[in-house]
Amino acid sequence: MTTLPVKYLRETAAWVQDALEVRVPDNVSTDQLLEILAERLESLISKDFQQFVYLLYRIDVSEKRVKQLLNEAALLGTDPYKPIASLIVERQLQKIISRASFRQEDLPDDEERW
């Protein structure tokens, strides 16, 4: 995953902190954020798989893609946590960009937004 622009990184970090109840440093890098998220995912997968599935559903991550990542990790004997974390951050980034593109902040009042 490439480095996120600062404003997107901050918004994504705030989401991770709130949604997953983990501490994220103020000046977190993209790699650090992925590592924090991967650690939390590892905990969820091993201790509360139901909560992990619910999280993926809530974020609207592709179930097919997650299964593919889990299968690849099993075949290669690697951990799936960081690739899934990247997928989650990628999805959050899509949402942030989508919301930003639909904002109509330049209109003077609510009446003209219609």
N, C-alpha and C positions, 0 to 999 in steps of 0.2 A: 504494500500500500504506500502511496506517495504521502508526503507531508501535507497535512491539511492547512488551509489558510487559518490564521490566528482566530478570526471571529467564529469560524465554523468549529475549530478545535475547542474553543471555550464553551460554545453551546453544546457540543457533543459531550464534553467532559462534565458539564453541569447535569446533563441528562443521565450519564452513567452514574454519577454520584447519587442523584435522586432515585432513579429507577432501581438501582442495584444495591443501594445502601452501602457504598464503599467510599472511602476517603480518597479524593483526587487532589493532588497538589495544584496550587493556583497556576504555576508556570509549567504545566505538564507538556511533554512533547507527544507527538503522535505515537512513537514507539512505547513510551511509558504508559500512555493511555491503553494501548493494545495489551500491554503486559498486565496492567491492573485488571482489565476486563477479562483477559484469559484466565487469571487466577480465580476470579469470581465464578467464571463459567465452570472451571474445574471443580470448584466446591459444589456448585449447583448440580452438575451432572452426577457427581459421586454421592451426594447426600440428599438431594431433593430433585430427582429427575422430572417430576411432575411440574415443579416450579420453573425448571429450565424450559420445558415444552410450552408452558404458559407464556413465559417471557418471549420466546420466539414468535408465538402467535400474536402477542400484543405489539411487537415491533413490526410484524408483517414481513418476516424473513422467509425466503423460499424454503419450504420443507424439503423439496427435492434437492436443492443445493446443499442444505445441511446434511442430509443423508449421504450425499455424494462425498462431502468432506469427511464424514465419519468413516465411510467405507475406505476412502483413500488412506486415511490415517491408520486404520486397522491393517490394511495390506502392507503399508510401509513400516508399520511398527512405530509410528510417531504420535505425538499428542495432537488432537484435533482442536485444542482450545484457542490457539492464536489465529488459525484460519477462520474459525467461527467468529472470533472477536472482530477480525477484519471485515467479515461479512456484515456483522451488526453495525459497525461504524460506517461502512459503506451505505447501508440502508438508512441510517440516521442522517447521513450527509445528503442523500437523495431527498429526504423529507424536508430538511432545512432549506435546501435550494428551491424546492417546489413551493414552500411557504413564502419564501422571499420573492419569488417571481409573481405570486398572486397578490402581494400586498399592494394597496393603492394609497400609499401615504401622501402622494403629491396632490390629491384632491382636497379642496378647501373645507368641505363639511360633509356630513353624512348624507345629506339630501342629494348631492351631486354624485355620490358613489353608485346610485341606482341608475 
